[in-house]
């Protein structure tokens, strides 16, 4: 079990909860993450623009292959923000590379610390069977992410690959950012009126409202027993650095 939290890393505790008895307060510690509100604000802006798109493209299986300049633009922005969050997680945990920028080969290592392949995200008011997404599932076996590959291909050759930037791909990317934000900050949005919920009253079938209250997210419960957090609320001292860095292999 892990007796000190990792930076920017939200995990289940040994009691099966994510925040019972005030233990989730480590997320609010000033040394937990650099500028967390900035990342959440960027996510909420993107979520707002996605919701605006849904006035014109109904969230349904029938529209999965719809593509447009607006969909392409949002896909680019969601993926850029995913890269920003992945970079922050790695760098704040002491991960460095020499002579190049971080890339997907580096970002994939976050599976080791955040178990992103286990996150499930539900799109509200979806018509059909494709409203439940596991955007990082392929990371469980070391595979690549189809939606991220579309982002790269359309970024480098929009004219030739524009048709690949579909509504389906956008939804995967949006759910991917939701999972990534949740895996860092649980359901805490860093607003002045926000607080950590110790007992979720709005959990349905294991899903609860994600930050921004649009998507619903199911946090992993099947984390290996040796990888769960095990410390008490009394161990969370905001005057001290209580964190450790995750050692990525």
N, C-alpha and C positions, 0 to 999 in steps of 0.2 A: 504493500500500500504506500501511497505517496503522502508524506506528512507536511510538505510545503507545496503551495500551488505554483504552477508554471505561469509565466507571464502570458497574458492574452489567451489563456487556455481555460475554458469552462469545462468542468468534468463532473460526473456523478460521484457522490460520496458512498462510502461503504454501507450506509443505511438505506441506499436505494433512492435517495432524494438528491436534488441539485442545490437545495438551499435551506433545508429544515434547521430550526433552532438558530437562525441567524448566521449559519455557516457560509451562506452565499455572499456575505458582506465583503469578502475578499475582492470581489469584482469592482467595488467602489473605492478600493484603496488607491491613493494617488500614484503609487508606483506600479500598479498592475498593467497599465497601458498608457502610451503617449497619446494624448488628445483623442480619447475615445468618442467624445461627442461629435468631433469632426467627421469621423467615419460613419457614425450613425446618421448624422444629418445628410450626408451624401447619399446614403442608402434610402432615406425617407424621400428625398427629392426624386430619385429614380422610381421608387414605388409609386409616388404620386403621378408621375408621367406614364407609368404602365397602366394605372387605373384609368387615366384619361384615354388611353388607346382603346380600352375595353368598351368605351362608348361607341366605337366603330367596328371593332372586331370582337364578336361574341366569344367568350371562353368555352369552346366546345371542340369535340373531336373533329367535327366537320371542317373546322378552320385551321387545322394544324399546318397545312401546306401554304397558307396565305403568306405572301411576302410583299413588302413595300419599302419605300425609303424610310418611313417612320419606324418600321420594325427593325430595319437594318441599323438605323441610328441608335435605337435603344439597346440593341444587342451589343454594339460597340461600347456604349457607355457602361453597361452592366459588367462587361468583361474587363474593361479598364479598372473599374472599381474592385473587382475580384482580385486583380493583380496587385492593386494598392494594399488590400487587406492581407494578402498572402505575404507580400514583401514586409509589411509591418510585423507580422507574426514571426517570421524568420529572423529579421534583424534584431528585434527586441529580445529574442531568445539567444542572441549571440552568434547566429549563423552568418557566415561571410563567404564570399567567393572572390577570387582575384582576377582582375583583367577583363571582366565582362559583367553584364547586367544579369540579374536573376531571370530565370526562364521556367517553363513548365516542369522541366526536370527537377528543379529546385522546389517549386510549389508542391509537387506531388509528395514530397517528404512530410508535409503537414498531416497527411493521413496517419503518420506514426503518433502524433501528439493529440490530434483532435478527432480521430475516428470519423471523418467526414462521410465516409462511405455508408455509415450507419444512419445518417440523418434522413428523415422523410419529411417532405414538405407538401402540404395540401393547398391547392388553389381553390378559393371559395367560389361557389355558384357555377361550378364547371358542369357542362352538359356532356355526358359520356363517361368513358372509362380512363381517360388520360389526365385526370386532375390531380393524381397523386404522383409525386416525382421523388426520385432518389438520384439527384444530379451528380453525385460523386461516387456512385456505386462501383464503377469500373476501377477506381483506385484500390479497391479491396484486393484485386488480383494484379495490380500494377499496370492496368490498361490505361489508354488515353481517353479523354473526354470528347465525345463527338461534337458537342455544342461548342467547345473551346476551339476545336479544330476548324469548325465553320467560321468562327470569329477570325481566326488567323487567315484562312483562305480568302475570305471576302475583304479583309483589311488590305491584303497585298494585291488582290486582283478583283476589285468590286465588279467590274464589267463582266468578267468571265464567270464569276461565282455568285453573283447577286441573288440568283434564285434559291441558293442554299440558305440564305438568311431568313428562315421561315418563322412564323409565329411559334411553332413547336420548339425551335431552337432558342428563341427569345425566352419562352417560359422556363426552359431548363436553366438558362443563365440566371434568370431572376430568382428562381428557387435555389440556385447555387449560391448566390449572394446572401439570400435569406439564411441558408444553412451556415454559411461562413460567419456572418454577423452573430447568429445565435450561439455558435460554437465558441465565440469569444466573450459575449456579453449576456448570455442567457436571455432573459426577457426584460433586462434593465436598459432603458433608453437614455439615461443620463440627462433627463430634464429635471427642472427644479421641483416638480411635483411628483416625480416618480419614486418608486420604492420597490424593494424585492418582495415578491409574494412567497411566503413560506409554505402555504398550502393553497394550491391552485384551485379556485372554485369554478373555473371554466374549462376544465380538461374534459375532453370527450374522446373516448377510444384511444387514450394515450396522447392525443394531440392537444396542444394549447396554443393560445394566441402568441404569435411571434412579435417582436418589436415592430411597431407601426400598426398592429392589429388588423392586418389584411390577410396575410398568409397564416396558416396553422402549421406548427412544427412538432414533430415527435423527436424528443431527445433520446440518444442511445441509452439503453438500460443494460445491454449485454456487453459491457466493457470487461475485459479480463480482470479478475479479482485483484491481481497485483498492481493494476494500473489505476485503481480508483483513489479518490482523495480520502484522507483520514486525518482530520484535525478538527478542533473545536472552535466555536466563535470566540472563545477567550484567547485563542492564539492569534487573532487578527488585530494587530497593533498598528494603527495608521502612522505612528511616529517612527516605525522601524521598517526596514526592507525585509519583508517576510517571504520573498519569492526566490525561486530558483529558476535557472534556465534549462530548457529541454535540450538534451544532447542529441541532435539529429545525426543519423548514420547515413 
